[in-house]
Amino acid sequence: VLDRINSLLEPQGTITVNERGLVNGKPMVVRADSGFRLFLTVDPNYGEVSRAMRNRGIEVFLLQPYWLASELEAGCEEKCFELEDVKRFLVLSGIPCYKVINAMARAHLYFKAEGTNFGLYISFLELSKWVYLYQKLLMNGSDNMQSLLLSMEHVYLSSFGSSAGKDILMHSASLYLKDLDAKVFDTLFESSLSMPGGWPSPLNTPSYLWYPKQAYVKGNCMYVEFLASQFASYCTLTSMPPALVKMHPQILSRKHLLLMLFPASSEQLKAYKVPNLDLGLVEKMLTFAANWAIEQATLDDVDLYVMWFRYHASKFEPYCHFLNCFVSVLEKMIAHPIWSEVIACHEQITVDVRTTPLLSVKVLELKASNEVKKRFLNAIRGVRLLQLSFLQWERECIDALPEPKSEILSIPGKSCYPMWRFHSYILPVFDSLKRLEVRVLDAMLISPCFGFLQQVYANIIDNHISFWKHINSNQSKDMVISWHSLKKETEKLHEQFPEEVNGFM
């Protein structure tokens, strides 16, 4: 059939359909449209197309992403990359639990390795069939372990055959799937069933075809969404949640999901052990992931990032305040003159401004004047400081004041006060420090001594953050060190900003 339509691929190609017979006394001739294209995919297990057909077009061979030896990291072999590929496939297929994903991935690679001994090529096709049948069995009410084993047997046994396949499947089940029946939830992923880019709304090919811009933004923010769901889900376990039916599926913990599905087992779930989760560490991870996501934003989709963060901030409230805080910071950053300077320089340097990340230093590799490149680099550095400043100011606004305590703390240069009076005393100091920081940020880009201001301000905001952290954690010794360092750095700005420095001192 392919050789029959070969003539259509010629310039102004035609094909005579003799099989139809004569039409008005003439054979039927089909002419190729000017936009006619032919795409062929070949499975080497079932042969190849003829050389004549292959010569008509461009042949593309898709290699694995880890085929270059130079790309292999130290201590990580090719199997590491292959394992990550299979895990990513399972996540995007909607498998929600990390331990199940890890077990299925290792079992599949075991089958693939065993298949080479029998001259079989086990690919993602078998894995996709396993996932599909596994999900169907679960939806029909089958037990988790039973569904996993039955679907695996149905898919891979047909490839290996009943004689050799049974031993391979039994060995794989005992090696990788034996521990899943008792406990399938890992410590880090135990709070929520959500997975990055996976359940409950996995990224798939149709999303990239129908909504490419939105899917790209969602892909860059998927780890933020995952961490926020873990954070919010954990908070529901340690507090009194509202009605479960009103909670988003990403916030539902394993305990709450079981309560919804099996209300009669509520007595048994009283002994449910809440997993240990370091919320401070998760918040740091959230900050890193959110910052990375914004660094991927282009001029064409930066508004979509803001909308994405705003939507998920409302979804995870009141259990995860970080996203609300980050949205506020992001909106203030975009309204600041430093951000406007980034866009202005970006447009002067980049030809395809709509698809190049705004904060990418790779833009400096393009042709542009040294003056514009210097302005752009200074603006990017200013954005980093701007973000740190807004995050700290936002944190100071939302942090609740400590309850009155009887402890007496030594305030640097002052007499001893109870902790609650200390906060009342120190807040005006932070207000005056904020006025100085705002003044420096506004003047930084237009100042002839940008390098000096940038370095001093970086030290100021770093000591500012440390001082606030030590106050709230009652670390008096570290607080004294941060305070003196903060005063030392602000004194360096007395010549440029005397009024603001005197107000702070």
Secondary structure by P-SEA (a helix, b strand, c coil): ccccccccccccbbbbcccccccccccbbbbbcccbbbbbbbccccccccccccccbbbbbbcccccccccccccccaaaaaaaaaaaaaaaaccccaaaaaaaaaaaaaaaaaaaaacccccaaaaaaaaaaaaaaaaacccaaaaaaaaaaacccccccaaaaaaaaaaaaaccccccccccccccccccccccccccccccaaaaaacaaaaaaaaaaaaaaaaaaaaaaaaaaacccccccccccccccaaaaaaaaccccccccccbbbbbbaaaaaaaaaaaaaaaaaaacccccaaaaaaaaaaaaaaaccccaaaaaaaaaaaaaaacaaaaaaaaaaaacccccccccccccccccccccaaaaaaaaaaaaaaaaaaaaaaaaaaaaaccccccccbbbbccccccccaaaaaaaaaaaaaaaaaaaaaaaaacccccaaaaaaaaaaaaaaaaaaaaaaaaacaaaaaaaaaaaaaaaaaaaccccaaaaaaac
